[in-house]
């Protein structure tokens, strides 16, 4: 048995890599995978997805539930999440107009990953701050 087979990453024609997180991704899909990871992994997208967990929210409620996000950034973020099929935007024909954002089934499946990540960061922020402070003062 060769080394690739022993490592569980048998040579796959067209695979982006022989091993590691990209081993199962065809090379022609890797750029798109990186784009999606960049989109869903940015700080605002993670927080918007987490905020929508409880159900549909109006724009102003969503902005309140994601502290620190600017109006422009929230608009851009929900638009991008909508383009990727993670969030829906529903406009109601009322006066004044009402718009709600909600997770799609695809967005809900991502939410199950996002929430533990946010919790992990909140639980370990003290340790991370200590390490940053230590390395900032080290020549």
Buried (B, 14 or more C-beta within 10 A) or exposed (E): EEEBEEEEBEEBEEBBBBEEEBBEBEEEEBEEBBEEEEBBEBBBBBBBBBBBBEEBBEBEEBBEBBEEBEEEBBEEBBEBBBEBEBBBBEEEEEEEEEBBBBBBEEBBEBBEEBBEEBEEEEEEEEEEEEEEEEEEEEE
